[in-house]
């Protein structure tokens, strides 16, 4: 079996996790998916820094915060939760991933921390 690159391993891992979460065979699959997600949460970084590529770079989708198109020639950050990328500066100004689901989760975590304090 050929060795997989780190990117292929990440893709395989996220695809497997998504397959587990999307099954509707019963609650045991959801429990397994939650257990796997909890185990991964401690080892998966919140973000991956994507360094600029040499040259002009390729254009990608728009940034969720500023709506400017992403380019591989720019410093980008990829969220490991939603797998979307954003400009590094947009990520920094937002205080994390600008995706609405990730933003809502940050708000829920902050509210839970405030209640617990």
N, C-alpha and C positions, 0 to 999 in steps of 0.2 A: 504494500500500500504506500503510495507516495506521501511524503510529508506535506502538510497543508501550511500555507502562509498564515500569518496572524489574522489577516483580513478574511480569509476563507474560514478560519475557525470561528471568528466573531459572527460571520454570516450564518454559518451552520448552527451555532448556539442560539441566535435570535430566531432563526426559522423554526428550530425545534421548540423553543419556548412558545412561539406564536401558535404552532400546531397544537400544543397541549392546551393553551388557553381557549382555542377556538372549537375544540371538540365539545359535543353536547351529549356524550355517551353517559353522562351521569356526574354526580358530585365528586366522585373519587378522582376524576381527571382534573377538576378545578382545584382540588386539594393538592394534588401532585404539582400542578402548575404554580400554585402559591408557595409551596415548599421550595420548589426550584428557584423561583424568583427571590425568595427570602435568602436563600443560600448564595445566589449570585449577587445580591445587593451589597454584600460585604466585600466582594472581590472586584466588582465592575466599577470603574471610575465614573463620576458624574458626567464627565466630558472628555473628548479627545481633541487635542490641539492639532489642527491641520496647517502645517507650514506652507508658505507660498511656493508654488512651482516656478521654475525659471521660465522666462518668456512672457508672452501675453496671457496665456492661460485660457481655459475654456469657460464659457458662461454657463451658469446653472440656473436653478430656480430663483425667484426673488426671496430676499430675506424677510422673515415674518415681522421684524420690528421696523425696518426702514424702507422696505419694498424695493430697494435697489437689487439688481441681479448679482448673485454670488459669482465669483470667479476663482479659479484655482490659482490665480496670481496673487490673491489676497490672503491675509491671515484669517483663517476661519476656525470655528469651534463646532464640533459635532456632538450632539446630545446622545448619550447611550441609552436613554429611556425611550425617546420617540424617533431616534435615528435621523433627525433633521439637522441641517447645518445653519449657522448664522455667522455674520461678521463678528470678529472678536470684540470690537468696540460695542456693537449692539448687545452682545452677551453680557459684557461688563456693565453697561448702563442699565440693563434689565435686571441685573442681579442673578442671572441664570438663563436658562433656555427661554426664548420668547414664545414658544409654542403654547397655545391656550391651555392645553391639558397639563403641561408641566408647570405653567404659571399657577393654575388652580391648585395643583398638588403642593407647591411651595406655600401658598396661602393657607391651605388646610394644615400643613405641618407646623407653620408658624403659630396658627391659632391653637393647635393642640399643645404646643410647647408653652404658650402663654397660659393656658388653663392649668397645665401641670406645674408651673412655677409658683 
